[in-house]
Amino acid sequence: MSTTTTRFTNQEASCGRVVDGERFRDWDEECVLSDELFYDGGCRSIRHEYHDGSVSHNVVRHDGKVLEDELIGEQ
């Protein structure tokens, strides 16, 4: 398993505001890639890519409203 955490600045969040935040990326046995962005304003974007080729993507605005929640290529 490999994990990286990086801080980013001046990125557009799902609400449209430009803010700073953190990005977590890891690779493990269950999920080929996990890519999670957490914006300082409270928005978040989480993407998982699985060994079978399917991808889940979840985007939540700072007020809790779900903007995207999908699973592509479900087997």
C-alpha positions, 0 to 999 in steps of 0.5 A: 500500500502506498499513500501520499498526502499533499496540500494544495492552494487556489483550487476551485471547489465543487461550489465554485469557490477557490480555496486551499485543501488537502489531497490524499491518494493511496493504492491498495489491494482492494482499490487500485486508486483512491483519490480524495480531495478535501477543500478547506471550505468543506467541499469534498471529492472522492474517486475510487478506481477498482481492479475490475475497472469500475469507478466510483465518484462522489462529490459533496458541497460544503453544505452537505448537498450531494452533487455527484454520486455514481458508480461506472462500470459496475460488474 
